[in-house]
Amino acid sequence: MWPYYDQDPNAPFPVIYENLGLPVIKYMVTCGAVFALFTSLLGCLFPIPRILYAMSCDGLLFEFLSIVNEKTKTPVIATMICGIGAGILSSIFNLEQLVDMTSIGTLISYLIVCICLLVLRYRDTNLEIKDLESNSEDYKMYKWYSLFNSKVTNTDTQYISRVLILVYTFSACVFCICMVNIDCYEGAFQLPLIILIGVSITVSLFSMLMLHRLPQAIETLAFRVPLVPFIPCVSITLNLYLMMELSIKTWIRFGVGLVLGIIIYVFYGIHHSLEGSKKRVIKNEENISTPRISS
């Protein structure tokens, strides 16, 4: 419709329609773009304040974020903070930087979902207590045999699965870093990267096959992800590769936000978490109820 070298990268369609002598369509497209911005604004003012409200009710964020207006029944302060924060970010960063920040946040969330899926699928759900003594020879033989041959999860298979998940994620990360940067080097400098790629692929495949050999948690659910661990492992690799394609500046911005979140969690969230408080109360009750033998 119009030569690519003569297009405006900031507003390609309005400029094209203006050059074609169609000003009415130009204004229609411009108005559509303005209305589309309201979608992003609603994304900041509707779901995110409620996420902050839920985290505040759980004790992970500050208590004032859970204040609800009596008439509208909406989290007022959380909504104001999200709106002001969105305005500040849009005024500081350009469109490309905002898109990269959104991309890395979305990809890291997808990555965490895949890892959590593997952790939950291989967790110990067997509540039966073995009658064998832990220091007996029969128990040791049973433990080693049950690692890759049992159809029921236990503490040992859960521990090994988490080690394998960690090894796979690390090797996939090394593979993606090498694949992204292999074109930056030539000649003999590519040899170490090629070796790392081969080693990381071998370790990743070995970890995935060992995960496949481990027993999975047996639960009656309406839907279960098929082909575990293959689909989550492939998704982990793809998400890591897309994340490695982002610029260093995007990683720095993400790191700053991550550090701020960790600081809030360490100095506030851990001490005010409702789930942590329940566990501490249960632990204190167990310590009180446990009889002590006097010397």
C-alpha positions as CSV (number, residue, x, y, z in Angstrom):
1,M,0.0,0.0,0.0
2,W,3.0,2.3,0.6
3,P,6.8,1.8,0.3
4,Y,8.3,0.6,3.6
5,Y,11.2,3.0,3.5
6,D,8.8,6.0,3.4
7,Q,6.7,4.9,6.4
8,D,6.6,6.7,9.8
9,P,7.6,4.1,12.5
10,N,5.7,6.1,15.1
11,A,2.4,6.3,13.3
12,P,2.5,4.2,10.1
13,F,-1.2,3.8,9.3
14,P,-2.3,7.4,9.8
15,V,0.6,8.7,7.7
16,I,-0.2,6.1,4.9
17,Y,-3.9,7.1,4.8
18,E,-2.9,10.8,4.8
19,N,-0.5,10.3,1.9
20,L,-3.2,8.3,0.0
21,G,-5.6,11.2,0.4
22,L,-7.9,9.5,2.9
23,P,-8.0,11.9,5.9
24,V,-11.3,10.5,7.2
25,I,-9.8,7.0,7.7
26,K,-6.7,8.7,9.1
27,Y,-8.7,10.3,11.9
28,M,-10.6,7.0,12.5
29,V,-7.4,5.1,13.0
30,T,-6.0,7.8,15.3
31,C,-9.2,7.8,17.4
32,G,-9.0,4.0,17.6
33,A,-5.5,4.2,18.9
34,V,-6.5,6.7,21.5
35,F,-9.4,4.4,22.7
36,A,-7.0,1.4,22.7
37,L,-4.9,3.2,25.2
38,F,-7.8,3.1,27.6
39,T,-7.5,-0.7,27.6
40,S,-4.0,-0.4,29.1
41,L,-5.2,2.2,31.6
42,L,-8.1,-0.1,32.7
43,G,-5.5,-2.9,33.0
44,C,-3.7,-0.7,35.6
45,L,-6.8,0.5,37.4
46,F,-8.9,-2.6,37.6
47,P,-7.1,-5.9,38.1
48,I,-3.7,-4.8,39.5
49,P,-5.3,-2.9,42.5
50,R,-7.2,-6.0,43.4
51,I,-4.0,-8.1,43.3
52,L,-2.4,-5.6,45.7
53,Y,-5.5,-5.8,47.8
54,A,-5.3,-9.6,48.0
55,M,-1.6,-9.5,48.8
56,S,-2.2,-6.9,51.5
57,C,-5.0,-9.0,53.1
58,D,-2.6,-12.0,53.2
59,G,0.0,-9.8,54.9
60,L,2.5,-9.8,52.1
61,L,2.1,-6.0,51.4
62,F,1.4,-3.0,53.6
63,E,-1.9,-3.0,55.4
64,F,-3.1,0.4,54.0
65,L,-3.4,-1.2,50.5
66,S,-6.4,-3.2,51.7
67,I,-8.5,-0.2,52.6
68,V,-11.8,-0.4,50.8
69,N,-14.2,2.5,50.0
70,E,-17.5,2.0,51.8
71,K,-19.6,3.2,48.9
72,T,-17.8,1.8,45.8
73,K,-16.4,-1.3,47.6
74,T,-13.1,-0.8,45.8
75,P,-9.5,-0.6,47.1
76,V,-9.1,3.2,46.9
77,I,-5.4,3.6,47.9
78,A,-4.3,0.7,45.8
79,T,-6.1,2.1,42.7
80,M,-4.6,5.5,43.2
81,I,-1.1,4.1,43.6
82,C,-1.5,2.0,40.4
83,G,-2.8,5.0,38.4
84,I,0.0,7.3,39.6
85,G,2.6,4.5,39.1
86,A,1.4,3.9,35.5
87,G,1.6,7.6,34.7
88,I,5.1,7.9,36.1
89,L,6.4,4.9,34.2
90,S,4.8,6.1,30.9
91,S,6.4,9.5,31.3
92,I,9.8,8.2,32.1
93,F,10.2,5.3,29.6
94,N,9.4,5.2,25.9
95,L,7.1,2.7,24.2
96,E,9.9,0.2,23.3
97,Q,11.2,0.2,26.9
98,L,7.7,-0.3,28.3
99,V,7.0,-3.2,25.9
100,D,10.3,-4.9,26.9
101,M,9.5,-4.5,30.6
102,T,6.1,-6.0,30.0
103,S,7.6,-8.8,28.0
104,I,10.1,-9.8,30.6
105,G,7.5,-9.7,33.4
106,T,5.1,-11.9,31.4
107,L,7.9,-14.4,30.4
108,I,9.2,-14.7,34.0
109,S,5.6,-15.4,35.2
110,Y,5.2,-18.1,32.5
111,L,8.5,-19.6,33.5
112,I,7.5,-19.7,37.2
113,V,4.2,-21.4,36.3
114,C,6.1,-24.2,34.4
115,I,8.5,-24.7,37.3
116,C,5.7,-24.8,39.8
117,L,3.8,-27.3,37.7
118,L,6.8,-29.7,37.8
119,V,7.2,-29.1,41.6
120,L,3.5,-29.8,42.3
121,R,3.4,-32.8,40.0
122,Y,6.3,-34.6,41.7
123,R,5.5,-33.6,45.3
124,D,5.0,-36.1,48.0
125,T,1.2,-36.8,48.4
126,N,1.6,-40.2,50.1
127,L,0.4,-39.8,53.7
128,E,0.9,-43.4,54.6
129,I,3.7,-44.0,57.2
130,K,6.0,-46.9,56.5
131,D,6.3,-49.6,59.1
132,L,9.9,-50.2,58.3
133,E,12.6,-48.6,60.5
134,S,14.6,-45.9,58.8
135,N,17.9,-47.4,59.8
136,S,17.1,-51.0,58.8
137,E,18.6,-52.7,55.7
138,D,15.1,-53.4,54.3
139,Y,14.2,-49.7,54.4
140,K,17.4,-48.7,52.6
141,M,16.8,-51.3,49.9
142,Y,13.2,-50.1,49.6
143,K,14.2,-46.5,49.4
144,W,16.7,-46.9,46.6
145,Y,14.4,-49.2,44.7
146,S,11.4,-46.9,45.0
147,L,13.2,-43.9,43.6
148,F,12.7,-44.8,39.9
149,N,10.4,-47.8,40.1
150,S,7.7,-46.8,42.6
151,K,4.3,-45.6,41.3
152,V,3.7,-43.5,44.5
153,T,5.6,-40.4,45.4
154,N,7.6,-40.1,48.7
155,T,10.0,-37.8,50.4
156,D,13.0,-39.1,48.5
157,T,11.4,-38.8,45.0
158,Q,10.2,-35.3,45.9
159,Y,13.7,-34.2,46.8
160,I,15.3,-35.8,43.8
161,S,12.7,-34.2,41.5
162,R,13.4,-30.8,42.8
163,V,17.2,-31.3,42.3
164,L,16.5,-32.4,38.7
165,I,14.2,-29.4,38.1
166,L,16.9,-27.1,39.3
167,V,19.6,-28.8,37.1
168,Y,17.3,-28.7,34.1
169,T,16.5,-25.0,34.5
170,F,20.2,-24.1,35.0
171,S,21.3,-26.1,32.0
172,A,18.5,-24.7,29.8
173,C,19.6,-21.2,30.9
174,V,23.2,-21.9,29.9
175,F,22.0,-23.3,26.5
176,C,19.9,-20.2,25.8
177,I,22.7,-17.8,26.7
178,C,25.1,-19.6,24.4
179,M,22.6,-19.7,21.5
180,V,21.9,-16.0,21.8
181,N,25.5,-15.0,21.9
182,I,27.1,-17.5,19.5
183,D,26.8,-15.1,16.5
184,C,28.8,-12.5,18.4
185,Y,32.0,-14.6,18.2
186,E,33.8,-16.0,15.2
187,G,36.5,-18.7,14.7
188,A,38.1,-20.2,17.7
189,F,36.0,-18.2,20.1
190,Q,32.9,-20.2,19.1
191,L,34.4,-23.5,20.2
192,P,33.8,-23.0,23.9
193,L,30.2,-21.9,23.2
194,I,29.6,-25.0,21.0
195,I,31.0,-27.3,23.8
196,L,28.8,-25.6,26.4
197,I,25.8,-26.0,24.1
198,G,26.5,-29.7,23.7
199,V,27.0,-30.2,27.4
200,S,23.9,-28.2,28.3
201,I,21.7,-30.2,25.9
202,T,23.0,-33.5,27.3
203,V,22.4,-32.4,30.9
204,S,18.9,-31.1,30.0
205,L,17.9,-34.3,28.2
206,F,19.3,-36.5,31.0
207,S,17.4,-34.4,33.7
208,M,14.2,-34.6,31.7
209,L,14.4,-38.3,31.2
210,M,15.1,-38.9,34.9
211,L,12.1,-36.7,35.8
212,H,10.1,-38.9,33.4
213,R,11.2,-42.0,35.4
214,L,10.1,-40.6,38.7
215,P,6.5,-41.3,40.0
216,Q,4.0,-38.4,39.8
217,A,1.5,-37.3,42.3
218,I,-1.9,-39.1,42.0
219,E,-4.7,-36.6,42.3
220,T,-8.2,-36.5,40.9
221,L,-8.5,-33.2,39.0
222,A,-10.8,-31.9,36.3
223,F,-7.8,-31.2,34.1
224,R,-4.1,-32.3,34.2
225,V,-1.4,-31.0,31.9
226,P,-0.5,-33.9,29.6
227,L,3.0,-35.1,28.6
228,V,4.7,-34.0,31.9
229,P,7.6,-33.3,32.1
230,F,8.2,-32.8,28.4
231,I,5.7,-29.9,27.8
232,P,6.8,-27.9,30.9
233,C,10.5,-28.5,30.1
234,V,10.1,-27.3,26.5
235,S,8.1,-24.3,27.8
236,I,10.9,-23.4,30.2
237,T,13.5,-23.5,27.5
238,L,11.4,-21.3,25.1
239,N,10.7,-18.7,27.8
240,L,14.3,-18.6,28.8
241,Y,15.4,-18.1,25.2
242,L,12.9,-15.3,24.6
243,M,14.1,-13.6,27.9
244,M,17.7,-13.9,26.8
245,E,16.9,-12.0,23.6
246,L,15.9,-8.9,25.6
247,S,18.5,-6.2,26.2
248,I,20.7,-5.7,29.2
249,K,18.9,-2.5,30.1
250,T,15.6,-4.4,30.4
251,W,17.3,-6.9,32.7
252,I,18.6,-4.1,34.8
253,R,15.2,-2.5,35.2
254,F,13.7,-5.9,36.0
255,G,16.5,-6.5,38.6
256,V,15.8,-3.2,40.3
257,G,12.1,-4.0,40.6
258,L,12.9,-7.5,41.8
259,V,15.3,-6.2,44.5
260,L,12.6,-3.7,45.7
261,G,10.1,-6.6,45.9
262,I,12.6,-8.8,47.8
263,I,13.3,-6.0,50.3
264,I,9.6,-5.4,51.0
265,Y,9.1,-9.2,51.4
266,V,12.1,-9.7,53.7
267,F,11.5,-6.7,56.0
268,Y,7.7,-6.8,56.0
269,G,6.0,-9.7,54.2
270,I,7.7,-12.5,56.1
271,H,6.8,-11.1,59.5
272,H,3.2,-10.2,58.7
273,S,2.2,-13.1,56.4
274,L,-0.9,-14.8,57.6
275,E,0.2,-18.2,56.4
276,G,3.5,-17.8,58.2
277,S,1.7,-16.7,61.4
278,K,-0.5,-19.8,61.2
279,K,2.6,-22.1,60.9
280,R,4.3,-20.3,63.8
281,V,1.2,-20.7,66.0
282,I,0.9,-24.4,65.2
283,K,4.6,-24.9,65.9
284,N,4.3,-23.1,69.2
285,E,1.3,-25.2,70.2
286,E,3.2,-28.4,69.3
287,N,6.2,-27.3,71.4
288,I,3.8,-26.5,74.4
289,S,2.0,-29.8,74.1
290,T,5.1,-31.9,73.8
291,P,5.9,-33.3,77.3
292,R,9.4,-32.6,78.7
293,I,11.2,-35.2,80.7
294,S,13.0,-33.6,83.7
295,S,16.4,-34.8,84.5
